[in-house]
Amino acid sequence: MSELAFLFDESLHKIKSLKLPFKRSFWINSLFITLFQRFSLFFFALVGFFILTHYSLSNQQVGTYALFQTIITMMEYMKMGLLRNALIKFIYDNRFKEKLQEVQSASLVINIIFSALVIVFFLLCSGSLARLLKTPELETLLYWSIVLIIFQVPFNHCEIVQQSRMRYRPIFFAYFLRQGLLFLFIVSSLFFQEKILTIQHLVIAQIAAMILSSGYFMIVSRKFLTNRLYIDKSIIAKLLQFGKYVFGTAMLSHVYKFADHFVTAYAIGPGLGQVYVSYYSVVGRIAGVMDVPFLAVADVLFPKNAQAMATEGSGLVTYYFEKMVGRLTALIIPASLFILFVPGLVIKIVAGPDYMEAVPILQVTMLFSFLRPFFTQFGYTMDSIGKPEINFRVNLIFLVISLTSTYLSIQWFGNLMGAVYASSFTMVLGCIVFYVILKNSLNIRLSNIAQFTLITYRDLFTLVKKITIRTA
């Protein structure tokens, strides 16, 4: 089987033959490391969130911290959208084969400029943003985050450089250190009689973890980093030309993803608004666990798609998309059904009895969760085949639809359920539009996706049967 064959065929073939260990391959090694990274990060986040909701913070404080995290994550996500896809695309572009240092330097320059603009924005607009979201505590937290943004510059640059070379092990350890140190702080707070775990202390712990993990990342990446900056204005302009659409898409998609947080805080008001935001934050944490596999696959698949487009055309990209979405849909359906039937148990375990009002939100979310792999992979695929402008325009339209429908749904269906009805409607409509675009661009077929979904169940059943017989 070719080395470009997808993970599941190779791994299932090896497992079914029961000849371990697996042979080394790009897909197995890269996806295993990336999946382990994603699962470890969600483990830290989920257990940390469990401690915060059960022992440390009130519902209102959880909502405030969720808004802060959403804003900071959105800024980093936007910057990575501006830089990562463009750098990877240019590195595999034959026109820049002899100018890799210039391309890498241009990415760092854009990184620094963008971070400086974010810092200026927070200095000037933190108060206005806190008032808009009716959360006064946000202003001080955003001022503190300026230090965090400064040390994100080397961290994000090293991450992009490592991923562009398809080296996922250093990325895993850097993120493990970054999230693990924050997790250790949260856990250690349980051993103090005096309450030391506050939102302000959480932000300070994040800053300390970012400083240490950035130092580690720079040390392990030093052989790939340039010794000096090569300022090539034409390359900077080309990176921005490509990255501007991905940047815009990242901003729009992130606002869309957390529209329930922002619109709920704005529409309901201080106090109660943060409480409802905390409910949506709980549901988001649970749904985020199921996002781990296809986010990990996307991290590995994007550079491979870019490479495939440059060497073999769109046919291989179509194959990757159909097979990946089919396999992931097969895996997400059983997990969604389990949560759908016992939502109260899941809520109690993750967040505690104070968040039981979030049960109907979780049920509606799980009802449409089988669409998440298709919905999520559309953007990564369009960027990887060199059509980021289409991705941007579609996301702009759906952001407007999402914000409008969320605000109207809160008025029509109430503070609790309005936002989740709106997000479900937007996801269904989005998948219909995305399918039409992908069918025209890559000849994606739903029948092929469904076939791969059924094949996954067949292969898993065969695997379990063989293991059971061998064990017996």
C-alpha positions in Angstrom: 0.0 0.0 0.0 1.3 3.5 -0.9 2.6 5.6 1.9 -0.1 8.2 0.9 -2.8 5.7 1.8 -5.1 7.0 4.5 -4.5 6.1 8.2 -7.6 3.9 8.6 -6.8 1.4 5.8 -3.3 0.8 7.0 -4.1 0.7 10.7 -7.1 -1.5 10.4 -5.3 -3.9 8.1 -2.5 -4.2 10.6 -4.8 -4.6 13.5 -6.9 -7.3 11.7 -3.7 -9.3 11.0 -2.7 -8.9 14.7 0.9 -8.4 13.7 2.2 -5.7 16.0 4.0 -3.4 16.3 2.9 -1.3 13.3 5.4 -0.4 10.7 6.5 3.2 10.7 4.4 5.4 8.3 3.7 9.0 8.0 0.0 8.7 8.7 0.2 6.4 11.7 3.0 8.3 13.4 1.7 11.8 12.6 -1.9 11.1 13.4 -1.1 9.2 16.6 1.0 12.1 17.9 -1.5 14.7 16.8 -4.4 12.8 18.3 -2.5 12.3 21.5 -1.8 16.0 21.6 -5.5 16.9 21.0 -6.7 14.4 23.6 -4.2 15.5 26.2 -5.2 19.1 25.7 -8.8 18.3 26.1 -8.1 16.1 29.1 -6.3 19.0 30.8 -9.1 21.4 29.8 -11.9 19.1 30.8 -10.5 18.1 34.2 -9.5 21.7 34.9 -13.0 22.8 34.0 -14.4 20.1 36.3 -12.4 21.6 39.2 -13.4 25.2 38.4 -17.1 24.4 38.2 -17.2 22.0 41.2 -14.9 23.6 43.7 -13.7 27.1 42.7 -15.8 29.4 40.6 -19.4 30.4 40.6 -21.6 30.1 37.4 -21.2 33.9 36.8 -17.4 33.6 37.2 -17.2 30.6 34.8 -19.2 32.7 32.3 -16.8 35.6 32.6 -13.7 33.4 32.2 -15.3 31.7 29.2 -15.8 35.0 27.5 -12.1 36.0 28.2 -10.9 32.6 26.9 -13.0 33.0 23.8 -11.6 36.4 23.0 -8.0 35.4 23.6 -8.4 32.1 21.7 -10.0 34.0 18.8 -7.1 36.4 18.5 -4.6 33.5 18.4 -6.8 31.5 16.0 -7.0 34.5 13.7 -3.3 35.0 13.7 -2.6 31.3 13.0 -5.1 31.5 10.1 -3.2 34.5 8.7 0.2 32.7 8.9 0.0 28.9 9.0 -1.9 28.0 5.8 0.0 30.6 3.8 3.4 29.4 5.0 2.6 25.8 4.4 1.2 26.5 0.9 4.3 28.6 -0.1 6.8 26.1 1.2 5.3 23.5 -1.2 5.1 26.0 -4.0 7.9 25.3 -6.5 8.2 29.1 -7.2 9.6 29.6 -3.6 11.8 26.5 -3.4 15.0 28.6 -3.2 13.5 31.2 -0.9 12.4 29.2 2.1 14.3 31.5 4.6 12.7 34.6 3.1 9.2 33.0 3.3 9.8 32.0 6.9 11.1 35.5 7.8 8.1 37.1 6.2 5.8 34.9 8.3 7.6 36.1 11.5 7.4 39.7 10.5 3.6 39.4 9.9 3.3 37.6 13.2 5.0 40.5 15.1 3.0 43.2 13.3 -0.3 41.4 14.0 0.5 40.9 17.7 1.4 44.6 18.0 -1.9 45.5 16.5 -3.8 43.3 18.9 -2.0 44.8 21.9 -2.9 48.3 20.7 -6.5 47.2 20.2 -6.7 45.8 23.8 -5.1 49.0 25.2 -7.6 51.2 23.5 -10.8 49.0 23.4 -10.8 46.7 26.4 -13.2 48.9 28.3 -15.5 49.3 25.4 -15.5 45.5 24.7 -16.3 44.8 28.4 -19.2 47.2 28.3 -20.5 45.8 25.0 -20.5 42.3 26.5 -21.8 43.7 29.8 -19.0 42.0 31.7 -17.0 44.7 33.6 -14.4 42.2 34.9 -13.2 41.6 31.3 -11.4 44.9 31.1 -8.7 44.1 33.6 -8.3 40.5 32.3 -7.7 41.8 28.8 -5.0 44.2 30.0 -3.2 41.3 31.7 -3.5 39.3 28.4 -1.1 41.7 26.7 1.8 39.9 28.3 0.4 36.6 27.0 0.2 37.9 23.5 3.8 39.0 23.5 5.0 35.5 24.3 2.6 33.9 21.8 4.8 35.4 19.0 7.7 32.9 19.4 5.4 30.0 20.4 3.2 30.4 17.3 6.1 31.0 14.9 7.8 27.8 16.1 4.5 25.9 15.8 4.1 27.0 12.2 7.7 26.2 11.3 7.4 22.7 12.8 4.1 21.9 11.2 5.2 23.1 7.8 7.9 20.4 8.0 5.4 17.9 9.2 7.2 17.5 12.6 4.4 16.9 15.1 6.3 15.6 18.1 7.8 19.0 19.2 4.4 20.6 18.8 2.9 17.9 21.1 5.5 18.5 23.8 5.2 22.3 23.6 1.4 22.2 23.9 1.6 19.6 26.6 3.9 21.9 28.6 1.7 24.9 28.0 -1.5 23.3 29.1 0.0 21.0 31.6 1.5 23.7 33.7 -1.8 25.5 33.9 -3.5 22.3 34.7 -1.0 21.7 37.6 -1.8 25.1 39.0 -5.5 24.4 39.0 -5.0 21.0 40.6 -2.6 22.3 43.2 -5.1 24.9 44.3 -7.2 22.1 45.8 -4.5 21.5 48.5 -4.6 25.0 49.9 -7.2 25.7 52.6 -7.3 29.4 51.5 -9.1 30.0 48.2 -6.4 31.0 45.8 -8.0 30.0 42.5 -9.5 33.2 41.0 -9.9 34.3 37.5 -7.0 36.7 37.9 -4.7 34.0 39.1 -5.8 31.8 36.2 -4.6 34.4 33.8 -1.3 34.8 35.6 -0.8 31.1 35.5 -1.5 31.1 31.7 1.2 33.8 31.2 3.8 31.8 33.2 2.9 28.6 31.3 3.2 30.5 27.9 6.7 31.9 28.9 8.1 28.5 29.8 6.6 26.6 26.8 7.8 29.3 24.4 11.3 28.9 25.7 11.2 25.1 25.2 9.7 25.6 21.7 12.5 27.9 20.7 15.2 25.5 21.9 13.9 22.5 20.1 13.2 24.5 16.9 16.5 26.4 16.7 17.9 24.4 13.8 14.9 25.3 11.7 14.8 29.0 12.6 16.7 31.6 10.5 19.6 33.4 12.1 18.4 36.8 10.8 15.3 38.3 9.3 15.3 38.4 5.5 12.9 41.2 4.6 11.4 40.6 1.2 8.5 42.9 0.7 7.2 41.0 -2.3 7.0 37.7 -0.3 5.4 39.5 2.6 2.8 40.9 0.2 2.1 37.5 -1.3 1.8 35.9 2.1 -0.7 38.6 3.1 -2.5 38.2 -0.2 -3.1 34.5 0.4 -3.5 34.7 4.2 -5.9 37.6 4.2 -8.8 35.3 3.2 -7.8 32.6 5.7 -7.4 35.3 8.4 -10.9 36.7 7.6 -12.3 33.2 7.6 -10.6 32.3 10.9 -12.1 35.5 12.5 -15.6 34.9 11.0 -15.7 31.2 11.9 -14.5 31.8 15.4 -17.1 34.5 16.0 -19.7 32.1 14.4 -18.5 29.2 16.7 -19.0 31.3 19.8 -22.0 33.4 18.6 -24.0 31.8 21.4 -21.5 33.2 24.0 -21.3 36.8 22.6 -25.0 37.3 21.7 -26.2 35.7 24.9 -24.0 38.0 27.0 -25.1 41.0 25.0 -28.9 40.2 24.8 -29.5 39.1 28.3 -27.3 41.5 30.3 -24.9 41.4 33.3 -25.2 38.7 35.9 -27.8 36.4 34.3 -26.1 36.7 30.9 -22.8 35.3 32.3 -24.8 32.4 33.9 -26.3 31.4 30.6 -22.9 31.8 28.9 -21.5 29.3 31.5 -24.2 26.8 30.3 -23.1 27.1 26.7 -19.5 26.9 27.8 -20.2 23.5 29.5 -21.9 22.2 26.4 -19.0 23.5 24.2 -16.5 21.6 26.4 -18.4 18.3 26.0 -18.9 18.8 22.2 -15.3 19.8 21.9 -14.1 16.3 23.0 -15.8 14.8 19.9 -14.1 17.4 17.8 -10.6 16.1 18.8 -10.3 13.4 16.1 -11.2 15.5 13.0 -9.2 18.5 14.3 -6.2 16.2 14.6 -6.8 14.8 11.2 -7.1 18.3 9.7 -3.7 19.3 11.2 -2.0 16.5 9.4 -4.1 16.5 6.3 -3.7 20.2 5.4 0.0 20.0 4.4 -0.6 16.6 2.7 -3.5 18.2 0.7 -1.3 21.1 -0.3 1.4 18.6 -1.4 -1.1 16.5 -3.2 -2.5 19.5 -5.1 1.0 20.4 -6.2 1.9 16.9 -7.4 -1.2 14.9 -8.2 -4.1 17.2 -8.6 -7.5 17.3 -6.9 -8.4 13.6 -7.2 -6.4 12.6 -4.2 -7.9 15.5 -2.1 -11.4 14.3 -3.0 -10.5 10.8 -1.8 -9.0 12.1 1.4 -12.1 14.2 2.1 -14.7 11.5 1.5 -12.9 8.8 3.4 -12.0 11.1 6.3 -15.4 12.5 6.8 -17.0 9.1 6.4 -14.8 7.5 8.9 -15.1 10.3 11.4 -18.9 10.4 11.0 -19.0 6.7 11.9 -17.1 7.3 15.1 -19.0 10.4 16.2 -22.5 8.9 15.8 -22.3 6.3 18.7 -20.7 8.9 21.0 -23.5 11.4 20.2 -26.2 8.9 20.8 -24.8 8.0 24.2 -24.7 11.6 25.3 -28.1 12.2 23.8 -29.7 9.5 26.0 -27.8 10.3 29.3 -27.2 14.1 29.1 -27.8 14.6 32.8 -25.2 12.1 33.8 -22.6 13.8 31.5 -23.4 17.3 32.7 -23.1 16.2 36.4 -19.8 14.5 35.7 -18.3 17.4 33.7 -19.7 20.5 35.5 -21.9 19.4 38.5 -25.5 19.8 39.5 -25.5 23.6 39.3 -25.4 23.3 35.5 -28.3 20.9 35.0 -30.3 23.6 33.1 -27.8 23.0 30.3 -29.2 19.5 29.6 -31.7 20.5 26.8 -28.9 22.5 25.2 -26.7 19.5 25.2 -29.4 17.3 23.7 -30.1 19.6 20.8 -26.4 19.9 20.1 -25.9 16.1 20.1 -28.8 15.7 17.7 -27.0 17.4 14.9 -23.4 16.5 15.9 -23.1 14.0 13.1 -22.7 17.0 10.7 -19.7 18.3 12.5 -17.0 16.5 10.6 -18.4 17.7 7.2 -19.0 21.2 8.5 -15.5 21.5 10.0 -13.5 20.0 7.2 -15.0 22.2 4.5 -12.8 25.2 5.4 -9.5 23.3 5.7 -10.1 21.6 2.4 -10.9 24.8 0.5 -7.8 26.5 1.9 -5.6 23.5 1.0 -6.7 23.5 -2.6 -6.0 27.2 -3.0 -9.5 28.6 -2.8 -9.5 30.6 0.5 -11.5 33.4 -1.0 -14.5 31.1 -1.4 -14.1 29.9 2.1 -14.0 33.5 3.3 -17.1 34.6 1.5 -19.2 31.6 2.6 -18.1 32.2 6.2 -19.0 35.9 6.0 -22.5 35.0 4.8 -23.0 32.4 7.5 -21.7 34.7 10.3 -24.4 37.2 9.4 -27.0 34.4 9.4 -25.7 33.0 12.7 -25.6 36.3 14.6 -29.0 37.4 13.2 -30.7 34.0 13.9 -29.1 33.8 17.4 -30.4 37.2 18.4 -33.9 36.5 17.0 -34.1 33.0 18.4 -33.3 34.3 21.9 -36.2 36.7 21.5 -38.6 34.0 20.2 -37.5 30.9 22.1 -36.2 32.4 25.3 -32.8 32.9 26.9 -31.9 29.3 27.5 -32.7 27.5 24.2 -32.6 30.4 21.6 -28.9 30.2 20.8 -28.8 26.4 20.4 -31.7 26.4 18.0 -30.0 29.1 15.9 -26.7 27.3 15.8 -28.4 24.0 14.8 -30.3 25.8 12.0 -27.1 27.4 10.7 -25.1 24.1 10.8 -27.8 22.3 8.7 -28.0 25.1 6.2 -24.2 25.4 6.0 -23.8 21.7 5.3 -26.2 21.9 2.3 -24.3 24.9 0.9 -20.9 23.4 1.6 -21.9 20.2 -0.2 -22.9 22.1 -3.4 -19.6 24.0 -3.4 -17.5 20.8 -2.8 -19.4 18.9 -5.4 -18.6 21.6 -8.0 -15.0 22.0 -6.8 -13.9 18.5 -6.0 -16.8 16.3 -7.2 -17.4 15.2 -3.6 -20.3 12.6 -3.4 -22.5 11.9 -0.4 -22.8 8.3 -1.5 -19.1 7.8 -1.1 -19.1 9.4 2.3 -22.0 7.1 3.4 -20.2 4.1 1.9 -17.0 4.9 4.0 -19.2 5.3 7.1 -20.7 1.8 6.6 -17.4 0.3 5.8 -16.0 1.6 9.1 -18.7 -0.1 11.0 -18.1 -3.3 9.1 -14.4 -3.2 9.7 -14.8 -2.4 13.4 -17.3 -5.3 13.8 -14.9 -7.7 12.0 -12.0 -6.4 14.2 -13.9 -6.9 17.4 -15.1 -10.4 16.3 -11.5 -11.5 15.5 -10.1 -10.1 18.8 -13.0 -11.8 20.7 -12.3 -15.2 19.0 -8.6 -14.9 19.6 -9.1 -13.9 23.2 -11.5 -16.9 23.8 
